[in-house]
Amino acid sequence: MDESQALRRAGWAGAASIVLLVVAVALCYLVGVDDPSMSDEDILARLNNDARQAAAGVGLPVLSAGVALLLWFATGLRRVLDRLSGGDPLAHATVPAAALFGGLMITGVSLDLGSAFAAWSDEFTADPNTVRALGMAGQVVALTGLIGCGVLVAVTTRIAQQAGVLPRWAVWVSYAVVVLCLSGFWSGGMASVAVALWLIGAVTGVLRAARRTPPAATTPTHDAPAPETR
């Protein structure tokens, strides 16, 4: 596989990961408890609802698939950054940063949905206070994972800025996204939306880099003689 095709596939993997992550968060939100002021009756109703439990059972695998595709995209982004920087070791931080985000995201969602999964069993009696604590713990862990996205955005922006391929406004907007990601829990949903919009721009950049990459030159095999030989 030539580099152009590899970058194209990584770019489309990034686009698919954005869609899957959004769908997974929407499904898991139906069961998760991220508001400690919710009444006991509402919490128990959410946990014991069969449709919501099914949504949670689908949402977590979808989230894992989205994280896996995000890691694929991060490898393609790293190759683009390597080319822009001439082999700067800073570019290699992109894949671990995406892994940090994905790992904490899955952990946080699992904490939030643990009570709903246990509610499938007739031997489990949910305690609303415990559900609140697990829900808030999951939310804090998942939002802390945005630090990984902050590293991903910062590394990409720094290398692109040094290479002179980003306009000034895009550089400052990207650094603002980094600040939102580092604020984590305090930025709430703003950081998540900002990261999703930034990822759309990064996916577009990788796909454009794939189009500018020349295809690999084909070499004659030993079985078929070259035109000069014939």
ABEGO torsion letter per residue (X at the ends): XBAAAAAAAAAAAAAAAAAAAAAAAAAAAAABBABAABBAAAAAAAAABAAAAAAAAAAAAAAAAAAAAAAAAAAAAAAAAAAAAGGBAAAAAAAAAAAAAAAAAAAAAAAAAAAAAAAABAABBBBAAAAAAAAAAAAAAAAAAAAAAAAAAAAAAAAAAAAGABBAAAAAAAAAAAAAAAAEAAAEAAAAAAAAAAAAAAAAAAAAAAAABBBBBBBBBAABBBAAAX
